[in-house]
Amino acid sequence: MDAALRAAVTQLESAVQEQERAVNRILGLTELLISHAPDRQSRLRIEAIMESCAFQDLTGQRIRKVKALLSRLTTLPPGSVHLAAMPMVPPADEGGAPHSGLSQAEVDRLLGKR
């Protein structure tokens, strides 16, 4: 299990790095395009592409938090973590619809940040 967790941590870090490289390339190319944009409409479209790259910061933060949790799990004594035999059912929101993931508070709690 320890080797699997370490491999998962490595894969998550690789994903973050690849994402950062891709976004940096997109931003570099859009900066070049915006300097040669012939009209206002083209500039606005290019700026929208640049703004869309903000997803990388948010997903990178989330991936790094999961990576930190997995890294922390590798430091625990063997046998101290027991995985549930049944998959966890996502909690429902106030309207009864299931969530698609953990809330920020839940992630913070898992990482020991109260």
C-alpha positions as CSV (number, residue, x, y, z in Angstrom):
1,M,0.0,0.0,0.0
2,D,2.9,2.4,0.8
3,A,4.3,2.0,-2.7
4,A,0.9,2.6,-4.2
5,L,0.5,5.8,-2.2
6,R,3.9,7.0,-3.2
7,A,3.2,6.2,-6.8
8,A,-0.1,8.1,-6.6
9,V,1.7,11.2,-5.1
10,T,4.3,11.1,-7.9
11,Q,1.5,10.9,-10.5
12,L,-0.4,13.8,-9.0
13,E,2.7,15.9,-9.0
14,S,3.4,15.1,-12.6
15,A,-0.2,16.0,-13.5
16,V,0.2,19.4,-11.8
17,Q,3.5,20.1,-13.6
18,E,2.1,19.1,-17.0
19,Q,-0.9,21.3,-16.4
20,E,1.3,24.2,-15.4
21,R,3.5,23.8,-18.5
22,A,0.4,23.6,-20.8
23,V,-1.1,26.8,-19.3
24,N,2.2,28.7,-19.5
25,R,2.4,27.8,-23.1
26,I,-1.2,28.9,-23.8
27,L,-0.6,32.1,-22.0
28,G,2.6,32.8,-23.9
29,L,1.0,32.2,-27.2
30,T,-2.0,34.3,-26.3
31,E,0.3,37.2,-25.3
32,L,1.9,36.9,-28.7
33,L,-1.4,36.8,-30.5
34,I,-2.8,39.8,-28.5
35,S,0.1,41.9,-29.5
36,H,-0.8,41.2,-33.2
37,A,-4.6,41.2,-32.8
38,P,-6.0,43.4,-35.6
39,D,-9.2,44.5,-33.9
40,R,-10.9,44.9,-30.6
41,Q,-13.1,41.8,-31.0
42,S,-10.1,39.6,-31.6
43,R,-8.3,41.0,-28.5
44,L,-11.4,40.3,-26.4
45,R,-11.5,36.7,-27.6
46,I,-7.9,36.2,-26.8
47,E,-8.3,37.8,-23.4
48,A,-11.1,35.4,-22.7
49,I,-8.8,32.5,-23.5
50,M,-6.3,33.9,-21.0
51,E,-9.0,34.3,-18.3
52,S,-10.1,30.7,-18.9
53,C,-6.7,29.5,-17.9
54,A,-7.5,30.4,-14.3
55,F,-8.9,26.8,-13.9
56,Q,-5.3,25.6,-13.7
57,D,-4.7,27.5,-10.4
58,L,-7.8,26.0,-8.8
59,T,-7.3,22.5,-10.0
60,G,-3.6,22.7,-9.0
61,Q,-4.6,23.7,-5.5
62,R,-7.0,20.8,-5.2
63,I,-4.6,18.2,-6.6
64,R,-1.8,19.5,-4.2
65,K,-4.2,19.1,-1.2
66,V,-5.0,15.5,-2.2
67,K,-1.2,14.9,-2.8
68,A,-0.5,16.2,0.7
69,L,-3.1,13.9,2.2
70,L,-1.6,10.9,0.4
71,S,1.9,11.9,1.5
72,R,0.7,12.2,5.0
73,L,-0.8,8.7,4.8
74,T,2.6,7.3,3.8
75,T,4.0,8.5,7.1
76,L,1.5,6.6,9.3
77,P,2.4,3.2,10.8
78,P,1.4,0.2,8.6
79,G,-2.1,-1.0,9.4
80,S,-3.3,2.3,11.0
81,V,-5.5,3.2,8.0
82,H,-8.4,1.0,7.1
83,L,-10.2,1.5,3.9
84,A,-13.9,1.0,3.8
85,A,-15.1,-2.2,2.1
86,M,-18.0,-0.4,0.6
87,P,-17.6,2.8,-1.5
88,M,-18.6,6.0,0.3
89,V,-21.8,7.6,-0.9
90,P,-21.4,11.3,-1.5
91,P,-23.2,13.4,1.0
92,A,-26.4,15.1,-0.2
93,D,-26.8,18.8,-0.4
94,E,-29.7,20.6,1.3
95,G,-32.0,19.8,-1.7
96,G,-31.2,16.1,-1.5
97,A,-29.0,15.9,-4.6
98,P,-25.6,14.1,-4.1
99,H,-22.4,16.2,-4.3
100,S,-19.9,15.4,-6.9
101,G,-16.9,15.8,-4.5
102,L,-15.6,17.0,-1.2
103,S,-16.2,20.5,0.1
104,Q,-13.2,22.6,1.0
105,A,-14.0,22.2,4.7
106,E,-14.0,18.4,4.3
107,V,-10.6,18.4,2.5
108,D,-9.2,20.7,5.2
109,R,-10.6,18.3,7.9
110,L,-9.0,15.3,6.2
111,L,-5.7,17.2,6.0
112,G,-5.9,18.0,9.7
113,K,-6.6,21.7,9.2
114,R,-9.5,22.7,11.4
